[in-house]
Structure formats: C-alpha cells, structure tokens
C-alpha cells in the first residue's frame, strides 16, 4: 500500500483558481496511473481526472474539461490538479488515488487501490 497525501484545498471565490497536490510514497510511482475524484456529502464519489504513468495520456470528466488540468512530476512522485474558472458546483472533498496495477488512465474508481485522505475545496458565489 502506498501513502497519498493531498494538499492545496481551501476557500476560493467563483472564477478563481486552486492547485491541488498529491504526494505519493510509492517507489515505482512512474508505473502507476493516478486519478482525482471528488465527493459531496450524500452523493457518490465521482471521477474528475486521470493520468497515465508517463503523463502522456489524460482523461477528464465533461464537467471539468477545459477548466482543470491534471499533470504529474515523476521525479517528485507527485500528481497535481490545476483548477481554473472554479464554480460553486465544484465544491467538494477532493481525493487522489493510485492505480498500481496498471499504467493506463481510467475513470473507473473501482480500479484504484489506494486513496488519500482528501482535501476540501469550497467555491463561494
């Protein structure tokens, strides 16, 4: 099991930006696909973005496409989520996840083995 530690959440006004970071303890980080998910109370956790091990392939939820960017620095074992043009409906706890069994990005949260503790993002109108 790898340890994932998210940071960068907070309170921001609509239209603003935040960058989330997720530091991974795994020694073979470059072989993991990584993902970001979010969850609001009373709702299921939903896919936000995913990136392949090399960083060459990415996937996004339609609701965040063209506003959010996922990228990674394999030398630092860290994955990032740059969030621009934030909307109140982006308010949620954001979680990063590691898919150790495969190099390929995926939207399916069941395929991610390890999860961080989450970081809260609140967007005010």
Residue frames as qw, qx, qy, qz and C-alpha x, y, z in Angstrom:
[[0.000, 0.887, 0.461, 0.000, 0.00, 0.00, 0.00],
 [0.403, 0.286, -0.022, 0.869, 1.25, 3.47, -0.85],
 [0.152, -0.651, -0.452, 0.590, 0.58, 6.60, 1.15],
 [0.228, 0.553, 0.401, 0.694, -1.07, 9.50, -0.64],
 [0.237, -0.576, -0.402, 0.672, -1.17, 12.95, 0.91],
 [0.238, 0.717, 0.431, 0.493, -3.23, 15.70, -0.70],
 [0.267, -0.528, -0.237, 0.771, -2.78, 19.41, -0.12],
 [0.132, 0.046, 0.377, 0.916, -3.81, 22.71, -1.64],
 [0.134, -0.645, -0.711, -0.247, -7.52, 22.82, -0.90],
 [0.152, -0.238, -0.333, 0.900, -9.24, 25.86, 0.53],
 [0.230, 0.762, 0.520, -0.309, -11.85, 28.55, 0.05],
 [0.248, -0.097, 0.413, 0.871, -11.92, 30.49, -3.21],
 [0.421, 0.505, 0.207, -0.725, -14.36, 32.78, -4.98],
 [0.736, 0.488, 0.469, 0.024, -16.11, 31.70, -8.15],
 [0.515, 0.848, -0.087, 0.089, -13.86, 32.27, -11.14],
 [0.253, -0.806, 0.535, -0.028, -10.74, 31.73, -9.08],
 [0.747, 0.371, -0.552, 0.015, -8.07, 29.05, -9.21],
 [0.656, -0.583, 0.459, -0.140, -6.53, 26.44, -6.95],
 [0.586, 0.436, -0.681, -0.056, -3.85, 23.82, -7.42],
 [0.871, -0.390, 0.211, -0.212, -4.12, 20.53, -5.59],
 [0.288, 0.576, -0.764, 0.040, -1.08, 18.36, -4.98],
 [0.945, -0.240, 0.068, -0.212, -0.84, 14.69, -4.08],
 [0.071, 0.664, -0.741, 0.067, 2.46, 13.28, -2.86],
 [0.959, -0.003, -0.195, -0.206, 2.91, 9.53, -3.21],
 [0.504, -0.656, 0.561, -0.022, 5.19, 7.30, -1.15],
 [0.947, 0.190, 0.257, 0.021, 5.45, 4.55, -3.77],
 [0.419, -0.548, 0.507, 0.517, 8.93, 3.84, -5.12],
 [0.324, 0.139, 0.754, 0.555, 7.57, 2.92, -8.55],
 [0.242, 0.604, 0.334, -0.681, 5.32, 5.94, -8.92],
 [0.214, 0.447, -0.472, -0.730, 6.00, 6.23, -12.63],
 [0.107, -0.051, -0.951, -0.285, 4.28, 2.88, -13.21],
 [0.104, 0.487, 0.766, -0.407, 1.00, 3.97, -11.56],
 [0.043, -0.574, -0.443, -0.688, -1.89, 5.64, -13.27],
 [0.122, -0.234, -0.537, 0.801, -3.21, 8.37, -10.95],
 [0.103, -0.602, -0.617, -0.496, -6.64, 9.90, -10.59],
 [0.085, -0.012, 0.378, -0.922, -8.54, 12.68, -8.89],
 [0.258, -0.516, -0.781, -0.240, -12.08, 12.18, -7.63],
 [0.119, -0.225, 0.288, -0.923, -14.46, 14.34, -5.63],
 [0.329, -0.438, -0.836, -0.016, -17.36, 13.80, -3.29],
 [0.271, -0.387, 0.137, -0.871, -20.05, 15.90, -1.65],
 [0.261, -0.027, 0.818, -0.511, -21.99, 14.69, 1.39],
 [0.632, 0.332, 0.495, -0.496, -24.83, 12.38, 0.46],
 [0.708, 0.618, -0.178, -0.290, -23.54, 11.72, -3.06],
 [0.953, 0.007, 0.152, 0.261, -21.31, 9.10, -4.59],
 [0.374, -0.607, 0.381, 0.589, -17.66, 9.82, -5.24],
 [0.686, 0.695, 0.204, -0.067, -17.23, 10.96, -8.84],
 [0.746, 0.086, 0.249, 0.612, -14.41, 10.94, -11.34],
 [0.026, 0.913, -0.016, -0.407, -12.63, 14.20, -12.10],
 [0.451, 0.774, -0.429, -0.119, -9.43, 13.40, -13.99],
 [0.911, -0.232, 0.302, 0.158, -6.87, 10.66, -14.57],
 [0.265, 0.827, -0.470, -0.157, -3.34, 10.49, -15.96],
 [0.956, 0.164, -0.229, 0.085, -1.19, 7.64, -17.25],
 [0.802, -0.443, 0.008, 0.401, 2.11, 6.66, -15.71],
 [0.572, 0.137, 0.195, 0.785, 4.16, 8.64, -18.20],
 [0.032, 0.593, 0.223, -0.773, 1.81, 11.59, -18.14],
 [0.043, -0.123, 0.611, 0.781, 1.24, 11.28, -21.85],
 [0.283, -0.390, -0.740, -0.469, -2.45, 10.36, -21.63],
 [0.118, 0.068, 0.524, -0.841, -5.16, 12.12, -19.66],
 [0.187, -0.507, -0.778, -0.320, -8.91, 11.76, -19.14],
 [0.083, -0.025, 0.320, -0.944, -11.37, 14.33, -17.80],
 [0.177, 0.566, 0.761, -0.261, -14.96, 14.44, -16.69],
 [0.226, 0.621, 0.471, 0.585, -17.05, 16.54, -19.06],
 [0.290, -0.905, -0.311, -0.007, -17.91, 18.91, -16.20],
 [0.468, -0.761, 0.169, 0.416, -14.27, 19.96, -15.74],
 [0.698, 0.248, 0.382, 0.553, -12.83, 19.64, -19.23],
 [0.328, 0.658, 0.153, 0.661, -11.14, 22.85, -20.41],
 [0.332, -0.860, 0.075, -0.379, -11.06, 24.19, -16.83],
 [0.723, -0.577, 0.380, -0.001, -8.98, 21.60, -14.94],
 [0.609, 0.595, -0.524, 0.019, -5.60, 20.16, -15.86],
 [0.882, -0.421, 0.210, 0.036, -4.03, 17.03, -14.38],
 [0.569, 0.663, -0.451, 0.181, -0.26, 16.58, -14.61],
 [0.886, -0.448, 0.007, 0.115, 2.49, 14.79, -12.78],
 [0.156, 0.804, -0.558, 0.133, 6.13, 15.09, -11.83],
 [0.956, -0.067, -0.287, 0.007, 7.53, 11.56, -11.61],
 [0.494, 0.380, -0.492, 0.608, 10.82, 12.80, -10.20],
 [0.191, -0.317, 0.446, -0.815, 8.88, 14.16, -7.20],
 [0.156, -0.258, -0.952, 0.051, 6.30, 11.34, -7.09],
 [0.152, 0.430, 0.425, -0.782, 3.58, 13.96, -7.14],
 [0.144, 0.487, 0.708, 0.491, 0.41, 14.46, -9.16],
 [0.015, 0.247, 0.194, -0.949, -1.31, 17.82, -9.47],
 [0.167, 0.658, 0.708, 0.194, -4.74, 19.13, -10.36],
 [0.096, -0.113, 0.019, 0.989, -4.79, 22.71, -11.59],
 [0.084, 0.655, 0.750, -0.025, -8.32, 24.05, -11.27],
 [0.081, -0.060, 0.118, 0.988, -9.26, 27.26, -13.07],
 [0.395, -0.196, -0.331, -0.834, -12.55, 29.11, -13.54],
 [0.108, -0.139, -0.926, 0.334, -13.92, 27.44, -10.44],
 [0.446, -0.387, -0.381, -0.712, -17.68, 27.26, -9.94],
 [0.523, -0.370, 0.460, -0.615, -19.73, 26.76, -6.76],
 [0.955, 0.037, -0.021, -0.293, -20.68, 23.32, -8.05],
 [0.639, 0.435, -0.577, 0.264, -17.00, 22.32, -7.86],
 [0.365, -0.564, 0.509, -0.538, -17.29, 22.46, -4.06],
 [0.957, -0.071, -0.252, -0.124, -16.39, 19.01, -2.72],
 [0.601, -0.594, 0.517, 0.136, -13.78, 16.96, -0.92],
 [0.654, 0.632, -0.389, -0.147, -11.14, 16.03, -3.49],
 [0.813, -0.366, 0.450, 0.044, -9.29, 12.72, -3.31],
 [0.381, 0.614, -0.640, -0.263, -6.31, 11.43, -5.21],
 [0.919, -0.081, 0.347, -0.168, -5.97, 7.75, -5.95],
 [0.021, -0.576, 0.762, 0.296, -3.32, 5.37, -7.27],
 [0.938, 0.232, 0.021, -0.257, -3.90, 2.61, -9.77],
 [0.349, -0.635, 0.673, 0.150, -0.84, 0.47, -9.08],
 [0.734, 0.087, 0.671, 0.066, -1.88, -2.49, -11.23],
 [0.597, 0.566, 0.446, 0.353, -1.81, -0.54, -14.46],
 [0.373, -0.154, 0.168, 0.899, -0.07, 2.23, -16.25],
 [0.029, 0.398, 0.578, 0.711, -3.24, 3.36, -18.05],
 [0.219, -0.009, 0.270, -0.938, -5.58, 6.15, -17.01],
 [0.216, -0.375, -0.871, -0.230, -9.16, 5.19, -16.21],
 [0.352, -0.425, -0.019, -0.833, -12.43, 6.75, -15.00],
 [0.778, -0.329, -0.494, -0.204, -13.39, 3.65, -13.01],
 [0.275, -0.716, 0.446, -0.461, -12.82, 4.31, -9.31],
 [0.946, -0.244, 0.157, -0.146, -13.03, 0.57, -8.55],
 [0.867, 0.356, -0.148, 0.316, -9.69, 0.12, -10.33],
 [0.128, 0.725, -0.402, 0.545, -7.79, 2.39, -7.93],
 [0.729, -0.194, -0.618, 0.222, -6.23, 0.56, -4.98],
 [0.465, -0.333, -0.407, 0.712, -5.04, 3.35, -2.72],
 [0.025, -0.837, -0.367, -0.405, -6.62, 6.64, -1.71],
 [0.232, 0.267, -0.356, 0.865, -5.61, 9.81, 0.05],
 [0.114, -0.413, -0.718, 0.549, -7.46, 11.34, 2.97],
 [0.141, 0.778, 0.543, 0.284, -8.99, 14.12, 0.89],
 [0.237, -0.191, -0.125, 0.944, -8.74, 17.90, 0.80],
 [0.188, 0.734, 0.603, -0.248, -11.72, 20.25, 0.90],
 [0.182, 0.108, 0.332, 0.919, -12.37, 22.73, -1.88],
 [0.085, 0.712, 0.609, -0.340, -15.06, 25.33, -1.28],
 [0.217, 0.223, 0.372, 0.875, -16.06, 27.78, -4.02],
 [0.070, 0.578, 0.519, -0.626, -18.18, 30.73, -2.94],
 [0.339, 0.635, 0.563, 0.406, -20.55, 32.51, -5.30]]
